Amino acid sequence: MGTKAIDPQTIRNVTIIGDPDETARIAHRLLRRGGTTGSGRQSHVHWTAGRVEHTIRVTELSSHAPIPDLVRSIRVADGVIALANAAVRSDPRLETLLRIADDHQVARICLIHGLDQPAADHDRCVRTITDTRGAVPLRLHLPLGTGTQFQGVIDLVSMWALEPMGVEFYGSYWKVAEDCYRTLAQAVMEQEAMDSSRSPRQIPPDELHHRIRSLTRIGDIVPVLCSAAPRSDDIAPLLDAIVRYLPSPMDVCQPEHALDY
């Protein structure tokens, strides 16, 4: 019986970095939703996006590990998911790992969790990324409240597909989402595209995805996502972001990266 060939461009090698309990929880959710093969610290998730099946290799790394270990692991990673706890006032380890990723030009996504906790502050997490040299944070999600008022998120890239129902359903949050979307579009689109006759809301989502992927790969931006409300436990947006924005092994230029199929 033959072995199925895998297109290297459909592979994503992802290292999740954060508090050990939280990295384990996120990894478990990824594996439960996407199906899994393998065992131990690295497992394979199968996820179909755009009618293409992708293989996501998930590795966990504790942010409490010694700095030399963090440097070694991040340096050889194809892509990193940095976990940020919205309820933590100061997170020097998050700043450190973002700087390490920037030093070694490793593409990264930041996932903000804990938005349902009483002390949660989404904007504080974004400011932490902003204050860290290197890539600019790009908010792809708008949280609907925080703490006990946290109800979920609005996906800014695809939000116009919800109109006009979204205007009624999300109320005052819709206006905030519109402002955040304009900021997102202006941050990632080339100047000539923004100077054309079309408005930011007329930009096709696929075009935004392409630009976000390009800028993430070269380290200019860090896409920032929000973990879903606990009662929904939806991990699909993170899986979509991994395959859309993080590089395949073929896209990684550092000579220390080895292809391992």
Sequence and secondary structure as in RCSB ss.txt:
>XXXX:A:sequence
MGTKAIDPQTIRNVTIIGDPDETARIAHRLLRRGGTTGSGRQSHVHWTAGRVEHTIRVTELSSHAPIPDLVRSIR
VADGVIALANAAVRSDPRLETLLRIADDHQVARICLIHGLDQPAADHDRCVRTITDTRGAVPLRLHLPLGTGTQF
QGVIDLVSMWALEPMGVEFYGSYWKVAEDCYRTLAQAVMEQEAMDSSRSPRQIPPDELHHRIRSLTRIGDIVPVL
CSAAPRSDDIAPLLDAIVRYLPSPMDVCQPEHALDY
>XXXX:A:secstr
       GGGEEEEEEEE HHHHHHHHHHHHHHH EEEETTEEEEEEEETTEEEEEEEEEEETTS HHHHHHHHH
T SEEEEEEETT S  HHHHHHHHHHHHTT EEEEEEE TTSTT  HHHHHHHHHHSSSSEEEE EEES  GGG 
  EEESTTGGGGTTHHHHHHTHHHHHHHHHHHHHHHHHS HHHHTSSS GGGS HHHHHHHHHHHHHTTSEEEEE
E   TTT   HHHHHHHHHHS  GGG   TT     
